[in-house]
């Protein structure tokens, strides 16, 4: 073997764990420091404990809270979009259609839905100035916002 190429060997090297446990081993360094050992590792102790390395658990919990906030905001927006108090003018219908509906006493989506549930298409078509095109456009706008369910989806 060649001389002076191998590292120094320490037969009594000390290992120190973060929990305070120490023991001796043979090593090329005089002291070894570790975060977890068999005396404190959850696999060996049977206890559940989260070892937070560099704040990873905190970052994960923060991302989880942000995700929950985003989901809550989306649900709030969806309930506001499908509120029966939404004005008919917010559906994007032409102004003359909105005026005809207002003259018939239908100013918010809830009024339209009540009349539609009472008599279906015929109840809406009975309003003077409302034809099949207006009814189709209105139902399409309501379906887009989540008010009406297609007949194909209802059959499933």
PyMOL CGO cylinders between C-alpha atoms (Angstrom):
from pymol import cmd
from pymol.cgo import CYLINDER

trace = [
    CYLINDER, 0.00, 0.00, 0.00, 1.08, 3.54, -0.60, 0.3, 1, 1, 1, 1, 1, 1,
    CYLINDER, 1.08, 3.54, -0.60, 2.06, 5.66, 2.35, 0.3, 1, 1, 1, 1, 1, 1,
    CYLINDER, 2.06, 5.66, 2.35, 0.13, 8.78, 3.55, 0.3, 1, 1, 1, 1, 1, 1,
    CYLINDER, 0.13, 8.78, 3.55, -2.87, 8.52, 1.22, 0.3, 1, 1, 1, 1, 1, 1,
    CYLINDER, -2.87, 8.52, 1.22, -5.45, 7.17, 3.65, 0.3, 1, 1, 1, 1, 1, 1,
    CYLINDER, -5.45, 7.17, 3.65, -7.40, 9.36, 6.11, 0.3, 1, 1, 1, 1, 1, 1,
    CYLINDER, -7.40, 9.36, 6.11, -6.80, 9.09, 9.86, 0.3, 1, 1, 1, 1, 1, 1,
    CYLINDER, -6.80, 9.09, 9.86, -8.85, 6.41, 11.60, 0.3, 1, 1, 1, 1, 1, 1,
    CYLINDER, -8.85, 6.41, 11.60, -10.51, 7.19, 14.92, 0.3, 1, 1, 1, 1, 1, 1,
    CYLINDER, -10.51, 7.19, 14.92, -11.58, 3.91, 16.59, 0.3, 1, 1, 1, 1, 1, 1,
    CYLINDER, -11.58, 3.91, 16.59, -13.32, 5.82, 19.41, 0.3, 1, 1, 1, 1, 1, 1,
    CYLINDER, -13.32, 5.82, 19.41, -15.23, 8.44, 17.37, 0.3, 1, 1, 1, 1, 1, 1,
    CYLINDER, -15.23, 8.44, 17.37, -18.23, 9.88, 19.24, 0.3, 1, 1, 1, 1, 1, 1,
    CYLINDER, -18.23, 9.88, 19.24, -21.70, 10.11, 17.64, 0.3, 1, 1, 1, 1, 1, 1,
    CYLINDER, -21.70, 10.11, 17.64, -23.99, 12.74, 19.22, 0.3, 1, 1, 1, 1, 1, 1,
    CYLINDER, -23.99, 12.74, 19.22, -27.70, 12.86, 18.41, 0.3, 1, 1, 1, 1, 1, 1,
    CYLINDER, -27.70, 12.86, 18.41, -29.91, 15.95, 18.76, 0.3, 1, 1, 1, 1, 1, 1,
    CYLINDER, -29.91, 15.95, 18.76, -31.93, 14.09, 21.41, 0.3, 1, 1, 1, 1, 1, 1,
    CYLINDER, -31.93, 14.09, 21.41, -28.79, 13.81, 23.59, 0.3, 1, 1, 1, 1, 1, 1,
    CYLINDER, -28.79, 13.81, 23.59, -28.00, 10.16, 22.99, 0.3, 1, 1, 1, 1, 1, 1,
    CYLINDER, -28.00, 10.16, 22.99, -24.28, 9.38, 22.41, 0.3, 1, 1, 1, 1, 1, 1,
    CYLINDER, -24.28, 9.38, 22.41, -22.28, 6.29, 21.43, 0.3, 1, 1, 1, 1, 1, 1,
    CYLINDER, -22.28, 6.29, 21.43, -18.90, 5.42, 19.97, 0.3, 1, 1, 1, 1, 1, 1,
    CYLINDER, -18.90, 5.42, 19.97, -18.02, 4.01, 16.56, 0.3, 1, 1, 1, 1, 1, 1,
    CYLINDER, -18.02, 4.01, 16.56, -14.99, 3.80, 14.30, 0.3, 1, 1, 1, 1, 1, 1,
    CYLINDER, -14.99, 3.80, 14.30, -14.80, 6.66, 11.81, 0.3, 1, 1, 1, 1, 1, 1,
    CYLINDER, -14.80, 6.66, 11.81, -12.52, 8.95, 9.85, 0.3, 1, 1, 1, 1, 1, 1,
    CYLINDER, -12.52, 8.95, 9.85, -13.79, 12.00, 11.79, 0.3, 1, 1, 1, 1, 1, 1,
    CYLINDER, -13.79, 12.00, 11.79, -13.49, 12.40, 15.61, 0.3, 1, 1, 1, 1, 1, 1,
    CYLINDER, -13.49, 12.40, 15.61, -17.13, 13.51, 16.20, 0.3, 1, 1, 1, 1, 1, 1,
    CYLINDER, -17.13, 13.51, 16.20, -20.35, 12.95, 14.21, 0.3, 1, 1, 1, 1, 1, 1,
    CYLINDER, -20.35, 12.95, 14.21, -23.54, 14.92, 14.86, 0.3, 1, 1, 1, 1, 1, 1,
    CYLINDER, -23.54, 14.92, 14.86, -26.93, 13.61, 13.71, 0.3, 1, 1, 1, 1, 1, 1,
    CYLINDER, -26.93, 13.61, 13.71, -30.56, 14.77, 13.96, 0.3, 1, 1, 1, 1, 1, 1,
    CYLINDER, -30.56, 14.77, 13.96, -32.25, 11.40, 14.50, 0.3, 1, 1, 1, 1, 1, 1,
    CYLINDER, -32.25, 11.40, 14.50, -31.06, 8.12, 16.01, 0.3, 1, 1, 1, 1, 1, 1,
    CYLINDER, -31.06, 8.12, 16.01, -32.61, 4.79, 16.96, 0.3, 1, 1, 1, 1, 1, 1,
    CYLINDER, -32.61, 4.79, 16.96, -33.48, 6.19, 20.40, 0.3, 1, 1, 1, 1, 1, 1,
    CYLINDER, -33.48, 6.19, 20.40, -35.64, 9.03, 18.99, 0.3, 1, 1, 1, 1, 1, 1,
    CYLINDER, -35.64, 9.03, 18.99, -36.70, 7.88, 15.48, 0.3, 1, 1, 1, 1, 1, 1,
    CYLINDER, -36.70, 7.88, 15.48, -40.50, 7.30, 15.26, 0.3, 1, 1, 1, 1, 1, 1,
    CYLINDER, -40.50, 7.30, 15.26, -40.00, 3.92, 13.58, 0.3, 1, 1, 1, 1, 1, 1,
    CYLINDER, -40.00, 3.92, 13.58, -38.13, 2.58, 16.61, 0.3, 1, 1, 1, 1, 1, 1,
    CYLINDER, -38.13, 2.58, 16.61, -40.01, 4.47, 19.34, 0.3, 1, 1, 1, 1, 1, 1,
    CYLINDER, -40.01, 4.47, 19.34, -43.51, 3.99, 17.93, 0.3, 1, 1, 1, 1, 1, 1,
    CYLINDER, -43.51, 3.99, 17.93, -44.50, 7.61, 18.54, 0.3, 1, 1, 1, 1, 1, 1,
    CYLINDER, -44.50, 7.61, 18.54, -45.69, 9.95, 15.80, 0.3, 1, 1, 1, 1, 1, 1,
    CYLINDER, -45.69, 9.95, 15.80, -43.54, 13.03, 15.63, 0.3, 1, 1, 1, 1, 1, 1,
    CYLINDER, -43.54, 13.03, 15.63, -42.90, 15.41, 12.78, 0.3, 1, 1, 1, 1, 1, 1,
    CYLINDER, -42.90, 15.41, 12.78, -39.27, 16.28, 12.30, 0.3, 1, 1, 1, 1, 1, 1,
    CYLINDER, -39.27, 16.28, 12.30, -39.30, 19.77, 10.83, 0.3, 1, 1, 1, 1, 1, 1,
    CYLINDER, -39.30, 19.77, 10.83, -36.24, 20.15, 8.64, 0.3, 1, 1, 1, 1, 1, 1,
    CYLINDER, -36.24, 20.15, 8.64, -35.72, 23.75, 7.56, 0.3, 1, 1, 1, 1, 1, 1,
    CYLINDER, -35.72, 23.75, 7.56, -39.38, 24.71, 8.07, 0.3, 1, 1, 1, 1, 1, 1,
    CYLINDER, -39.38, 24.71, 8.07, -40.73, 22.33, 5.43, 0.3, 1, 1, 1, 1, 1, 1,
    CYLINDER, -40.73, 22.33, 5.43, -43.78, 21.43, 7.53, 0.3, 1, 1, 1, 1, 1, 1,
    CYLINDER, -43.78, 21.43, 7.53, -44.58, 25.11, 8.07, 0.3, 1, 1, 1, 1, 1, 1,
    CYLINDER, -44.58, 25.11, 8.07, -44.28, 25.83, 4.35, 0.3, 1, 1, 1, 1, 1, 1,
    CYLINDER, -44.28, 25.83, 4.35, -46.52, 22.87, 3.54, 0.3, 1, 1, 1, 1, 1, 1,
    CYLINDER, -46.52, 22.87, 3.54, -49.15, 23.96, 6.09, 0.3, 1, 1, 1, 1, 1, 1,
    CYLINDER, -49.15, 23.96, 6.09, -49.04, 27.50, 4.67, 0.3, 1, 1, 1, 1, 1, 1,
    CYLINDER, -49.04, 27.50, 4.67, -49.64, 26.17, 1.14, 0.3, 1, 1, 1, 1, 1, 1,
    CYLINDER, -49.64, 26.17, 1.14, -52.52, 24.09, 2.48, 0.3, 1, 1, 1, 1, 1, 1,
    CYLINDER, -52.52, 24.09, 2.48, -54.11, 27.17, 4.11, 0.3, 1, 1, 1, 1, 1, 1,
    CYLINDER, -54.11, 27.17, 4.11, -53.71, 29.17, 0.88, 0.3, 1, 1, 1, 1, 1, 1,
    CYLINDER, -53.71, 29.17, 0.88, -55.32, 26.32, -1.07, 0.3, 1, 1, 1, 1, 1, 1,
    CYLINDER, -55.32, 26.32, -1.07, -58.26, 26.19, 1.35, 0.3, 1, 1, 1, 1, 1, 1,
    CYLINDER, -58.26, 26.19, 1.35, -58.70, 29.98, 1.06, 0.3, 1, 1, 1, 1, 1, 1,
    CYLINDER, -58.70, 29.98, 1.06, -58.73, 29.76, -2.74, 0.3, 1, 1, 1, 1, 1, 1,
    CYLINDER, -58.73, 29.76, -2.74, -61.31, 26.97, -2.68, 0.3, 1, 1, 1, 1, 1, 1,
    CYLINDER, -61.31, 26.97, -2.68, -63.50, 28.98, -0.27, 0.3, 1, 1, 1, 1, 1, 1,
    CYLINDER, -63.50, 28.98, -0.27, -63.25, 32.04, -2.56, 0.3, 1, 1, 1, 1, 1, 1,
    CYLINDER, -63.25, 32.04, -2.56, -64.24, 29.99, -5.59, 0.3, 1, 1, 1, 1, 1, 1,
    CYLINDER, -64.24, 29.99, -5.59, -67.23, 28.54, -3.76, 0.3, 1, 1, 1, 1, 1, 1,
    CYLINDER, -67.23, 28.54, -3.76, -68.29, 32.01, -2.62, 0.3, 1, 1, 1, 1, 1, 1,
    CYLINDER, -68.29, 32.01, -2.62, -68.04, 33.35, -6.18, 0.3, 1, 1, 1, 1, 1, 1,
    CYLINDER, -68.04, 33.35, -6.18, -70.03, 30.38, -7.52, 0.3, 1, 1, 1, 1, 1, 1,
    CYLINDER, -70.03, 30.38, -7.52, -72.81, 30.92, -4.98, 0.3, 1, 1, 1, 1, 1, 1,
    CYLINDER, -72.81, 30.92, -4.98, -72.90, 34.61, -5.88, 0.3, 1, 1, 1, 1, 1, 1,
    CYLINDER, -72.90, 34.61, -5.88, -73.12, 33.75, -9.57, 0.3, 1, 1, 1, 1, 1, 1,
    CYLINDER, -73.12, 33.75, -9.57, -76.07, 31.42, -9.00, 0.3, 1, 1, 1, 1, 1, 1,
    CYLINDER, -76.07, 31.42, -9.00, -77.87, 33.69, -6.55, 0.3, 1, 1, 1, 1, 1, 1,
    CYLINDER, -77.87, 33.69, -6.55, -81.57, 34.21, -7.40, 0.3, 1, 1, 1, 1, 1, 1,
    CYLINDER, -81.57, 34.21, -7.40, -81.06, 37.94, -6.74, 0.3, 1, 1, 1, 1, 1, 1,
    CYLINDER, -81.06, 37.94, -6.74, -78.89, 38.44, -9.85, 0.3, 1, 1, 1, 1, 1, 1,
    CYLINDER, -78.89, 38.44, -9.85, -80.40, 41.02, -12.18, 0.3, 1, 1, 1, 1, 1, 1,
    CYLINDER, -80.40, 41.02, -12.18, -81.56, 39.84, -15.60, 0.3, 1, 1, 1, 1, 1, 1,
    CYLINDER, -81.56, 39.84, -15.60, -79.39, 42.55, -17.15, 0.3, 1, 1, 1, 1, 1, 1,
    CYLINDER, -79.39, 42.55, -17.15, -76.27, 40.81, -15.78, 0.3, 1, 1, 1, 1, 1, 1,
    CYLINDER, -76.27, 40.81, -15.78, -76.94, 37.75, -17.94, 0.3, 1, 1, 1, 1, 1, 1,
    CYLINDER, -76.94, 37.75, -17.94, -75.73, 39.58, -21.05, 0.3, 1, 1, 1, 1, 1, 1,
    CYLINDER, -75.73, 39.58, -21.05, -79.11, 39.64, -22.77, 0.3, 1, 1, 1, 1, 1, 1,
    CYLINDER, -79.11, 39.64, -22.77, -80.05, 42.45, -25.13, 0.3, 1, 1, 1, 1, 1, 1,
    CYLINDER, -80.05, 42.45, -25.13, -81.53, 45.51, -23.46, 0.3, 1, 1, 1, 1, 1, 1,
    CYLINDER, -81.53, 45.51, -23.46, -84.92, 45.13, -25.15, 0.3, 1, 1, 1, 1, 1, 1,
    CYLINDER, -84.92, 45.13, -25.15, -85.26, 41.57, -23.77, 0.3, 1, 1, 1, 1, 1, 1,
    CYLINDER, -85.26, 41.57, -23.77, -84.44, 42.80, -20.29, 0.3, 1, 1, 1, 1, 1, 1,
    CYLINDER, -84.44, 42.80, -20.29, -87.04, 45.58, -20.70, 0.3, 1, 1, 1, 1, 1, 1,
    CYLINDER, -87.04, 45.58, -20.70, -89.71, 43.09, -21.83, 0.3, 1, 1, 1, 1, 1, 1,
    CYLINDER, -89.71, 43.09, -21.83, -88.95, 40.84, -18.86, 0.3, 1, 1, 1, 1, 1, 1,
    CYLINDER, -88.95, 40.84, -18.86, -89.06, 43.85, -16.49, 0.3, 1, 1, 1, 1, 1, 1,
    CYLINDER, -89.06, 43.85, -16.49, -92.46, 44.89, -17.89, 0.3, 1, 1, 1, 1, 1, 1,
    CYLINDER, -92.46, 44.89, -17.89, -93.69, 41.34, -17.15, 0.3, 1, 1, 1, 1, 1, 1,
    CYLINDER, -93.69, 41.34, -17.15, -92.43, 41.57, -13.55, 0.3, 1, 1, 1, 1, 1, 1,
    CYLINDER, -92.43, 41.57, -13.55, -89.28, 39.53, -14.09, 0.3, 1, 1, 1, 1, 1, 1,
    CYLINDER, -89.28, 39.53, -14.09, -86.40, 41.69, -12.89, 0.3, 1, 1, 1, 1, 1, 1,
    CYLINDER, -86.40, 41.69, -12.89, -84.14, 39.10, -11.23, 0.3, 1, 1, 1, 1, 1, 1,
    CYLINDER, -84.14, 39.10, -11.23, -83.22, 35.54, -12.12, 0.3, 1, 1, 1, 1, 1, 1,
    CYLINDER, -83.22, 35.54, -12.12, -85.30, 34.21, -9.20, 0.3, 1, 1, 1, 1, 1, 1,
    CYLINDER, -85.30, 34.21, -9.20, -88.46, 35.68, -10.78, 0.3, 1, 1, 1, 1, 1, 1,
    CYLINDER, -88.46, 35.68, -10.78, -87.64, 34.04, -14.13, 0.3, 1, 1, 1, 1, 1, 1,
    CYLINDER, -87.64, 34.04, -14.13, -86.91, 30.69, -12.48, 0.3, 1, 1, 1, 1, 1, 1,
    CYLINDER, -86.91, 30.69, -12.48, -90.18, 30.80, -10.49, 0.3, 1, 1, 1, 1, 1, 1,
    CYLINDER, -90.18, 30.80, -10.49, -92.20, 31.51, -13.62, 0.3, 1, 1, 1, 1, 1, 1,
    CYLINDER, -92.20, 31.51, -13.62, -90.27, 28.86, -15.57, 0.3, 1, 1, 1, 1, 1, 1,
    CYLINDER, -90.27, 28.86, -15.57, -90.84, 26.22, -12.86, 0.3, 1, 1, 1, 1, 1, 1,
    CYLINDER, -90.84, 26.22, -12.86, -94.58, 26.98, -12.77, 0.3, 1, 1, 1, 1, 1, 1,
    CYLINDER, -94.58, 26.98, -12.77, -95.27, 26.48, -16.48, 0.3, 1, 1, 1, 1, 1, 1,
    CYLINDER, -95.27, 26.48, -16.48, -92.04, 25.70, -18.28, 0.3, 1, 1, 1, 1, 1, 1,
    CYLINDER, -92.04, 25.70, -18.28, -91.40, 27.14, -21.73, 0.3, 1, 1, 1, 1, 1, 1,
    CYLINDER, -91.40, 27.14, -21.73, -95.09, 27.96, -22.28, 0.3, 1, 1, 1, 1, 1, 1,
    CYLINDER, -95.09, 27.96, -22.28, -95.22, 30.26, -19.24, 0.3, 1, 1, 1, 1, 1, 1,
    CYLINDER, -95.22, 30.26, -19.24, -92.30, 32.29, -20.59, 0.3, 1, 1, 1, 1, 1, 1,
    CYLINDER, -92.30, 32.29, -20.59, -93.56, 32.28, -24.19, 0.3, 1, 1, 1, 1, 1, 1,
    CYLINDER, -93.56, 32.28, -24.19, -96.91, 33.63, -22.93, 0.3, 1, 1, 1, 1, 1, 1,
    CYLINDER, -96.91, 33.63, -22.93, -95.19, 36.94, -22.10, 0.3, 1, 1, 1, 1, 1, 1,
    CYLINDER, -95.19, 36.94, -22.10, -95.88, 39.48, -24.82, 0.3, 1, 1, 1, 1, 1, 1,
    CYLINDER, -95.88, 39.48, -24.82, -92.71, 40.20, -26.82, 0.3, 1, 1, 1, 1, 1, 1,
    CYLINDER, -92.71, 40.20, -26.82, -90.92, 36.96, -25.90, 0.3, 1, 1, 1, 1, 1, 1,
    CYLINDER, -90.92, 36.96, -25.90, -90.34, 34.43, -28.65, 0.3, 1, 1, 1, 1, 1, 1,
    CYLINDER, -90.34, 34.43, -28.65, -88.45, 31.18, -28.94, 0.3, 1, 1, 1, 1, 1, 1,
    CYLINDER, -88.45, 31.18, -28.94, -85.18, 32.97, -29.79, 0.3, 1, 1, 1, 1, 1, 1,
    CYLINDER, -85.18, 32.97, -29.79, -85.34, 35.11, -26.64, 0.3, 1, 1, 1, 1, 1, 1,
    CYLINDER, -85.34, 35.11, -26.64, -86.25, 32.04, -24.57, 0.3, 1, 1, 1, 1, 1, 1,
    CYLINDER, -86.25, 32.04, -24.57, -83.35, 30.05, -26.06, 0.3, 1, 1, 1, 1, 1, 1,
    CYLINDER, -83.35, 30.05, -26.06, -80.88, 32.90, -25.46, 0.3, 1, 1, 1, 1, 1, 1,
    CYLINDER, -80.88, 32.90, -25.46, -82.08, 33.34, -21.88, 0.3, 1, 1, 1, 1, 1, 1,
    CYLINDER, -82.08, 33.34, -21.88, -81.90, 29.62, -21.11, 0.3, 1, 1, 1, 1, 1, 1,
    CYLINDER, -81.90, 29.62, -21.11, -78.41, 29.46, -22.64, 0.3, 1, 1, 1, 1, 1, 1,
    CYLINDER, -78.41, 29.46, -22.64, -77.24, 32.36, -20.46, 0.3, 1, 1, 1, 1, 1, 1,
    CYLINDER, -77.24, 32.36, -20.46, -78.76, 30.74, -17.36, 0.3, 1, 1, 1, 1, 1, 1,
    CYLINDER, -78.76, 30.74, -17.36, -77.25, 27.36, -18.22, 0.3, 1, 1, 1, 1, 1, 1,
    CYLINDER, -77.25, 27.36, -18.22, -73.82, 28.98, -18.64, 0.3, 1, 1, 1, 1, 1, 1,
    CYLINDER, -73.82, 28.98, -18.64, -74.06, 30.43, -15.13, 0.3, 1, 1, 1, 1, 1, 1,
    CYLINDER, -74.06, 30.43, -15.13, -75.25, 27.14, -13.64, 0.3, 1, 1, 1, 1, 1, 1,
    CYLINDER, -75.25, 27.14, -13.64, -78.96, 27.85, -13.11, 0.3, 1, 1, 1, 1, 1, 1,
    CYLINDER, -78.96, 27.85, -13.11, -80.50, 25.37, -15.54, 0.3, 1, 1, 1, 1, 1, 1,
    CYLINDER, -80.50, 25.37, -15.54, -79.56, 21.73, -16.09, 0.3, 1, 1, 1, 1, 1, 1,
    CYLINDER, -79.56, 21.73, -16.09, -79.62, 20.27, -19.59, 0.3, 1, 1, 1, 1, 1, 1,
    CYLINDER, -79.62, 20.27, -19.59, -82.23, 17.59, -20.20, 0.3, 1, 1, 1, 1, 1, 1,
    CYLINDER, -82.23, 17.59, -20.20, -79.42, 15.14, -21.15, 0.3, 1, 1, 1, 1, 1, 1,
    CYLINDER, -79.42, 15.14, -21.15, -77.69, 15.73, -17.80, 0.3, 1, 1, 1, 1, 1, 1,
    CYLINDER, -77.69, 15.73, -17.80, -80.98, 15.44, -15.89, 0.3, 1, 1, 1, 1, 1, 1,
    CYLINDER, -80.98, 15.44, -15.89, -81.70, 12.07, -17.51, 0.3, 1, 1, 1, 1, 1, 1,
    CYLINDER, -81.70, 12.07, -17.51, -78.41, 10.58, -16.21, 0.3, 1, 1, 1, 1, 1, 1,
]
cmd.load_cgo(trace, "trace")
